[in-house]
Amino acid sequence: MPDQTSPKTVAVVAYITFIGWLISYLFIYPKQKDALGAFHLRQSLGLYICGFVITLLNRSFMAGMMWGAGGILGVILFVFWLIGLINAINGQQKPLPLVGEYFQRWFGNL
């Protein structure tokens, strides 16, 4: 029986927590490789890495200096995540503002 997974499934699931990204990358994407899924896997991975770095900086020795900037960066990251999720739902391959082109380049082998 052929897999009836929509091409958007990989893209949308990749934005639903890092666990969703892993599920999408390890289990769904290998069965349904397409440009839309690969594009959004790269975009969402970049967002998760940025979020991890922001969290590390907020909890590190720089916590005193980062509390305001970390909050602002967190809001910006959430807005980028929302933009990426909406693009995935709509089946569009629009890079995220400011960082999307870098994510595509950095994670091009994905």
Long-range contacts (C-beta under 8 A, 24 or more apart in sequence): 3-31, 3-32, 5-31, 5-32, 7-32, 7-34, 7-36, 7-37, 7-91, 8-36, 8-88, 8-89, 8-91, 9-37, 10-34, 10-36, 10-37, 10-40, 10-41, 11-36, 11-37, 11-39, 11-40, 11-41, 11-88, 11-91, 12-40, 12-85, 12-88, 12-89, 14-40, 14-41, 14-43, 14-44, 14-45, 14-88, 15-40, 15-44, 15-47, 15-81, 15-84, 15-85, 15-88, 18-48, 21-45, 21-48, 25-110, 35-93, 36-88, 36-91, 36-93, 38-110, 39-93, 39-104, 40-84, 40-87, 40-88, 40-93, 41-107, 41-110, 42-103, 42-104, 42-106, 42-107, 42-108, 42-110, 43-84, 43-95, 43-96, 43-100, 43-103, 43-104, 44-81, 44-84, 45-103, 45-107, 45-110, 46-96, 46-99, 46-100, 46-102, 46-103, 46-106, 46-107, 47-77, 47-80, 47-81, 47-84, 47-96, 47-103, 50-77, 50-99, 51-77
